[in-house]
């Protein structure tokens, strides 16, 4: 036996070292510095993303950067050219480049921008309270060196805690060090600094972390956990036999009435990442409202872990941050996930049958506005269209085509295959890789049934009217495009809860058109002798807005300081319901069987 000692000289590993001092943030700006490793290039191009995965429009984060400077090792400035359309900074004599520095303006307060960045994917800097750091809007990468690891050294106030799924180490109460292996991981791990209000729960092989920023402390992490516990413990495990991640972070940001300006620009919602998701919704002290949006959105975002965060095409796997290319399968990434989220909410009894049917009905009503759309073309052109109303159709028509696909696959394979199983199989095959955009349909057909081809050609690639009525009938539901009906009503009254003043204000009404003689500007004080407050108004105003019987309702309200009380029964009026869905009676065995396969009941 012979030992041979070989001295291996490893080159020092290249690492981008960013430093960000949150305590120095002023006027919605942050300064970013980056110590640049020796890339040994004459010219280096620093890229700030023009767009990022998971948010399907051009953002131009370069527009939020200014005072960009590059320095050599003795502190001399190097020549830099900014190319606005590309969001790039070209640095010359880069052989001697030692560091770059620049300021970043936040996106949340950029409220005059017609191309406003969706809040959960944007940035916000409020010293001492909240920093929403979507890292792709702060840090770029050097062209050709996307795979270089980065470190972000953060200085912060000791009272702030970082909610993130990134590898974040507290060096001291005022310093954190975040390490990421490459740019893809950097951009996929938002850092949200806030006062700590956190809780976690382990379910099977995953620990779920919840962190909450609630402007007026109306919502706590424990309350969120109580609300989504059935989802974490029932829906998620029934969808994922084994979780694809061991740790997942939910970061909830609830702006209050003081933040009216931030919310005015629209864009409440959530954004998904591989091991986390960020939620931006108005703060509410009403648990019914909180639960109603939480349940659905949390499932939708988490299911993205399967697609497009794992199962994805080349365009997303090798995301081009300068010239983003779109995949034609947005119908699957968003529509498929939306469909499966609702299906599993029903399967695990978080949704009632009525909730589920109402969600299908809403999708039909919405997709009627944008009927003649090829879903594949819609996906391919998504970066060319900034119309959010048009984009939102992916959650409607996209979800409806996923429904058709799932029903048909179940029918043709007698339940041996379904949409979820198909996605799991494809994910297994392409783990750590990507599929070719053009070949996905062939794979779907070969793994299911030859007849699936014509469904894809007609309704996903093609623009034929979706046979939702016929497919609902296959699983025992009747869809009536128009259905004469009668409902109870107290007339036209629209009431809004004003959380600043803690009162219910009538926003739209005319005294002769409602049973209580309510007028615009009246304050509703009590319904059926119960004083209204933030915790109960939603339920009690429902008695006025959606009466379900002929029972009288008593309303106490104040008009110009004078209190009045009126009690009346609703009237019954004839209406035409659109896209009305109801269960059929006397299902055939085939209908029963297919319904059980598709909806689990
Ligand atoms: Zn989504």
Boltz pocket constraint, residues with backbone or C-beta under 6 A from the ligand:
constraints:
  - pocket:
      binder: B
      contacts: [[A, 300], [A, 301], [A, 304], [A, 333], [A, 334], [A, 337]]
      max_distance: 6.0
